[in-house]
């Protein structure tokens, strides 16, 4: 018999030392990953992802139909029968989702009528007139808030930000935003979308649309008011543009923690600065790394704007300011439908808008002791009779 050779490897002292160092490094890295829980990534279930994307358009039709069914129709006694508001909203959602003009979307509207989603196909000029109505904005704003409510149980961390949207007849917003030679031009040619999102599903819970030169921080109180009514927030993150006494106090009143970074010139004086401002300022300076872990959830807002501009277009095709505001609000609504469809497949969320019908009949109240910067009159409140 042949003698069995000894296959055991003999290591030198230097190799043993390197192996021990490598093992200690791996153990230390594993402990850091477990404690911080920041390096862990959710793996994508590609089967559910593919189902959500292949069924997205069909389910968007169904969700849009169910949401538009909540809109009450004003009574009419005399005159020519007018187009139903819910049919017009449904047609506008299809128009913006498919990124078609009013004339090119006509065949799709005929198919929707044959299926039963709308009672009668409206003329494309009817859609344009509805977009130019100022009362339409308040209706779309309420529908946007209702569309996010089915995901309220999943969201407890939120983030604020704003981004500009240009139009075809003017320069692009990106060129205006980052080119000094274009910043002297009038910003009324651009619109700015202010949004508050849930960082887990990227759904937009509230939004406002203003001129491009409107301050971000002055729109924050109205966006945060929606959280007080419908959600239980634990954290709210935003960039330095929202760093103010007022916004910190509003977030504290929601029983949430404001993760907003401070500028170098900030130096809170006790007795003048509110307590929440001083507390977060110390937290920011003494625990910078931990603070930034919470703050960087704000990156989801940039993701949301990227999703909207890539999928639905970064330009606004309407010409008037009123129509552009409504067009952008419908784009936000289409984005919410896409988020709902993803959560239907990934987390098994059940959508039932009927339970939120009462929201359309509620009178919108502005926050107590909050004066909002807006271009609209206070009397311009949504009324179906105005349409």
N, C-alpha and C positions, 0 to 999 in steps of 0.2 A: 504493500500500500504506500501510496505517496504521502509524504508528510504534508499536513495542512499548513499553509503559510499563514503567518500572523499578519492580518490586515489592519490591525489597530495602528492609527496614525500617531506618531510621536511629535508633539508640539514643542517648540522652543519657548523660552520664558517670555520673549517679546511678543510671540503670537498669542500666548495665553493672556498677557496683559491687554492686548488689543481686543481679544474676544470679550474679556470682562468689561472693558470700557464700552464696547458696542452694546452689550447686554444692559448695562446700567443706563446708557443713553436711551435705548428703546423703552425701558421701564419708566424712566423719567418722562419721556414724551407721552407714553400711555396715560400716566397720572395727570399730566397737564390737560390732555384731551378730555379726560373724564371729568375733571374739576371745572374746566371752563365751558365745556360742551360747545365750543365754537368751531372746532375743526370738523365736527360731524356734519355730514350732508345727507339729506333725504334722498334715497335712491328713487329714480323715476320708474314708475310702473308703466312701461311702454305699451302694454296691452290696453290699459285704461286710458292712457294719453291718446293712443291712436283712435280709440272709440270716441273719445270726446271731440277730436278734430274732424273725424269723418261724419259724425252726426251733428256737428255744430250748427249748420245752417238750418236743418230741419227742426231742431229743438229751439233755435232762436225764433223761428216763426211761431211755435207754440207758446213760448214764454212771452213774446211780444203781444200775442193775441190775448193771453190770460191777463196780462198787466193792463192792456188798453180796455179790457172789458170792465174795469173798475170805474172808468170815467163816466159820470152821469151825463145824460143828454138834456139840454134845456128844453122846456116845452115850447111848442110852436103851434099857433092856432091858425094863422093866415099866411098867405104868401107861398112862393115856390118852395118845395121841400129842399132844405139845405143838406149839405154833406155832413155826415156824422163826425163828431170830433174824434172819436176812437178810431174810425176808419182812416182819418187823415194822419193821426199820430202813427198808426201802424204802417201806412204807406211811406211816411218819412223815415221810419226806422229801416225799412227795406232799402230805401234809396241811399241812405248814408252807409249802411252796412255793405251794400254791393258797390258803393262808390260810383254810381251811375248818375247821369243827368235826369231831370224830370221827364224828358221825352223818351229816353232810352229805357227807363224803368217801366214803361207802360205795359209791356207784355207780361212782366213779372206780376204786376198788379192785376192783370186779367186772370192769371193763374191763381192768385190768392183769392179772387172773387169766386172762381169756379170751385175751389176747395171749401170755401165758406169762412175764410178769415175776415173778409170784409163784405158788407152788404152790397156796395156799389163802388165801382172804380171811379175815383174822383179825377177831374181834369188836372193836368200838371200845373196850370195857372192857379188852381185852388190850393195846391200844395205851396206854391210860392207866396201866395197871399197870406196863408196861415203862418209861414215863417216870418213874415214881416209884421205880424201882430205882436205888440209888446206883452199882452196878457199871456201869450204862449209860453214865455220864459218861466213864469211862476208855476204853470202846470207841469212843464218838463222837470223843473227842480223838485217838485213833490214826487213825481214818478221815479226820478233818480234815487231819492231817499228810500222809497218803498222797495225798489229793486234790490237794495243792499240788505234789507231787513232779514231775509231768510238766512243770511250768514252771520247774523249778530251773535249767535251762540259760539261762533268760532273766533271772534275777534275781541281782544282786550288790549291790544297794543296798536297805536295809530300814529300816523305821521302826516305832516303838512308840507306843502310846497306849491310852487306856481311855475308855469312855463308859457312861453308865447307861441301864438299861431299866426302865421302870415296869410296872405291871399295872393292869388295869381296875378292880380294887376299891380302888385307892389313887390318890393324886394323881399327875399326870404327872411324869416325871423332870425335864423342862425347868423346870417350875414350882418344883420343889424345889431344883434346882441354882442358879437365879438369883434366888430370892425369899428374903430374909433371914428373913421370918417363918415360913417352912416348914423352915428348916435346923435348928431345934431338935427336929424330929420324929425318930423312930427311922429310921435308914437301912437297917434290915433289911427294910423293905418294898420296897426297890429292889435290883436286881442290877447289877453292874458287869462289863462284858466287857472283858478285857485281851487285846489282839491284837498280833501282829507281822506286818507285811505286806511284800510286795515292791513297791517303788514303780513298777515298770514295768508290771506287769499288774494290780496291786491285789489279788492273791491273798493269802489269809490263810495263813501258813505255820505258825502256832501260836497257841493261844488258851487262856485260862483264864477262869473265871466265878466271882466271889466276891460277898460282900455289898457294899453300896454304900459302906461306911465303910472298906473295906480300902485300904491304901496302894498306889499304882501302882508305886512303885519296888521294893517287896518281891516283886512278881510277875515282874519283869523277868528274873532269873536263869533261871527255868524256861522262859521264852519264848525266850531267847537260846540255851539249850542245844540246841534243835532246829536252829539255824543251824550249830552245830559239827558236828552229825552228818550233815547232808544238803546243805549249801550252802557256797559260797565267798564270804562277804561281803567287800565292800570298804569300805562305809560303813554306819553305823547312826545314824539321827537320832531325836531325841526331844525333848520339851519340858523345862522346868526341873524338873518333878516327878521326873525321872530323873537329875538332876545329883547324883552321889555318887561317892566314891572307888571303891566296889565295882563299880558298873556300868561306869565307865570302864575298870577293870582287866579285867573280863570281856570287854568289846568288844575291848580290845587283845589278849587271848589268842586271839581269833578271827582275828587279823591284819587287823583292820578299823579304820577311823577313827571315833571317836565324835564326832558333831556335835550336842552338847547345850549350849545357851546357859548362861551363868553369871549369877548374881544379883549385884547391886551390892555386897552384903555379902561376897561371896566374895573371899578374898585368900589364895592358897595360900602356905604357909610351907615353904621348902625344908628337907628333912630329915624333915618330917612328911607332907606331901602326896606321893602317888605321882608318878613322873616323867611319866606320860601326862596326869595332871591339870594339872601345871604347863605342859606343852608345849601342850595345847589351850587353856589359859587365856591364854597369850601369843598364840597364833594368833587367838583370839577378839578380843583387844584391838587387835592390830596389823593384822589383815586382816579387819576386821568385815564388809565387803561380800562378800568371797569366801567367808567362813564362812557367811553367811546364804544364799548361793546353794545350798550343800549342805544347810543346815538346812531350808530351805523345801520340800524334798521331803517333809517330814513332813506337808504339807497333804494328801497322798494318803490319810492315815489318816482325816482328817475326811471325805474323799470316800467312803471305804469305809463308815463308819458312816452317812452320809447315804443311800448306796445301799441298805443293809440296812433302814433304818427306813422308807424310802419304798416300796420294793418288797415287803418281807416284814412290815412293821408295826413300830411302835416300842413296842408293848405286848406283855407276856407273858400269855397267857391261863390258864396253869396256876396253881393256888393254892398248892401246897406248894413249898418252897424247892428240893428235889431235882428236882422235875418242871420248874421254871422254869429251872434250870441246863441240863438236857438240852434243853429247848425252844430256848434261846438258842444252844446248840452246834449244833443242827440248822440253825438259821438261818444260822450261819456256814458250814456245809457247803453249803447251797443257794447261798450267794453264790459259793463257790468253783466250783461247777458252772457258774454263769453266766460266770465269768471264763474257764474252760476252753473253753466254747463260743465265746466271742468270739475267743480265740486260735486256735481251729481254723480259723476263716474268715479272720482278719486275717493271721496268720503261718504258717498251715499246720501247726500243731503236731499231732502224732499222739499219741493218748492210749492207753496200755496199762498198766492197773493191775496186770495179772498179774505183772509183774516185781517188784512191791513186796509180794507176798504174805507174804514172810518177815517184814515189818515187824510184822504182827499177832501173830507168835509170839515176838517179842523182848520180853524183860523190861525194863520201863521203869526206867532208872537215874537217880536224881537227881544233880545236879552235885556234884562233889567239894567238900567243905568249904563247902557252901551249905545254910543252913537256911531253908526256905521258910515263909512265913506262909500257912497254909491252915486251913480249918475241918474238914477231913476227917482221919481217923486214917491213920497210915502203913500200917496193915494192910489198908486198903480198896483192894486192887488188883484190877483187872478179872479175873474168872474166869467163864467161860461156865456153869459149874455153879451159880453163884449166881443166875442169871437164871431 
